[in-house]
Amino acid sequence: MTADNPPLEHVIRLLRRDVLATVGAAHDHDVRRLAAMVLEYRDPDGAVDKIVEDVQQYLHDTFVDTTWPTCPRHPNHPMWFRDYAWWCEQDEVPLARLGELHNLRFA
């Protein structure tokens, strides 16, 4: 695997780090459970986006945080995952690499 395409286990660790930094350790089991569900039914090569999407959707749907991860530029909307980073879709810019939400400064 390349730096642009890290191993799946590493991606899950980075996602867990983002969840821990933003909504707390109580949701670590949710990340693990959702990742396991995706891996049970999907080829690992296509699983990264699905795992991140499922965790984000879960946090929204269960009202843990309906804008997770919240955009630091526009706190009324979430950032979206693509290319191993969290993006502000409004400004079309990446704001944090996966696993680096703890480094963001919020307005």
Long-range contacts (C-beta under 8 A, 24 or more apart in sequence): 4-84, 6-84, 8-39, 8-44, 8-47, 8-48, 11-48, 11-51, 11-52, 11-84, 11-98, 12-51, 13-99, 14-97, 14-98, 14-99, 15-51, 15-52, 15-55, 15-98, 15-99, 17-99, 17-101, 17-102, 18-69, 18-86, 18-98, 18-99, 18-100, 18-101, 18-102, 19-55, 19-59, 21-101, 21-102, 22-65, 22-68, 22-69, 22-70, 22-101, 23-59, 23-64, 23-65, 23-68, 27-59, 27-64, 30-55, 30-58, 30-59, 31-55, 34-58, 48-84, 49-81, 49-82, 52-81, 52-98, 53-81, 56-81, 69-96, 69-101, 70-106, 71-95, 72-104, 72-105, 72-106, 72-107, 73-107, 75-106, 75-107
